[in-house]
């Protein structure tokens, strides 16, 4: 009578890998005191035998959301809201981590004992994200595209998003369109500036005359930084020689600061000057007048990033998506025909 094959379990994984039961447990539970060599040795046996830990391990899934120091802006807070909603629905332990760059990101993730990471605006760490994926840690990026095994992303085509706004503003009769830039100069913001430069050239205007560079606000960190920058940029432009009929802002927070600067300088929106933003953050429709902007599905992107990581970790899908989501022009009351038409 043929001998029955043993059902694979954690003890048999340890035997085949030639390590202790405790070592297998530490690998499966993402303990930081495990070398990458041991982790690969154990995971090779796990994958070879298609071993799935029991439900008690599944309930311990942890996803770390990585943001940089000082990066908790309204934009990121909105994405985090979506991630939190998805984590609650999936029964996942979600932690927000501020990455300083002092230690390698892989080492930090082992200390955090996370099963996967979601990264918001992680353009500065792309090499390290590839290292995470190579070590078997699934990564979902929100806002930054990166190709590679175990890497997915949800991005928006920032170039066409800004181009869509500029075409709308121009359609109402504006030609002298000022653009308020944002910091940091990440890929998304670079694409928005490129769209502005090319559009202004196409309509026969000089982008350099109306482009307002970023205004670093060193004494403000996180929420409020871009609002203050937008205020200072607008004041700076209004003191100059050039005169614009519309301000198009790199994001809604800059537009928020632009509103106050216009008000403080006796300009009415949109009667004297039009103002447009980009992102459609939660406060945009509550400004007076409501802000015309480009809607980026921030909460939806946050939700989907966590849902996709959850499905991948639980074996419900074989890979992570890489998608560009379509922006949407949201017309409110802050943009009108220029006063001299």
ABEGO torsion letter per residue (X at the ends): XBBBBBBBBAAAAAAAAGBBAAAAAAAAAGBAABBAAAAAAAAAAAAAAGBBBBAAAAAABBBBBBBBBGABBAAAAAAAAAAAAAAAAAGBBBBBBBBAGABBAAAAAAAAGBABBBBBGAAAAAAAAAAAAAAGBBBBBBGBBBBEBGBBBBBBBAAAAAAAAAAAAAAAGBABBBBBBBOBBBAAAAAAAAAAAAAAAAAGBBAAAABBBBBBBAABBEBGAAAAAAAAAAAAAAABABBBABBBBABAAAAAAAAAAAAAAGBBOAAABBBBBBGGBAAAAABOBBBBBBBBBAAAAAAAAAAAAAAAAAGABABBBBBBBBBBBBBBAABBBBAAX
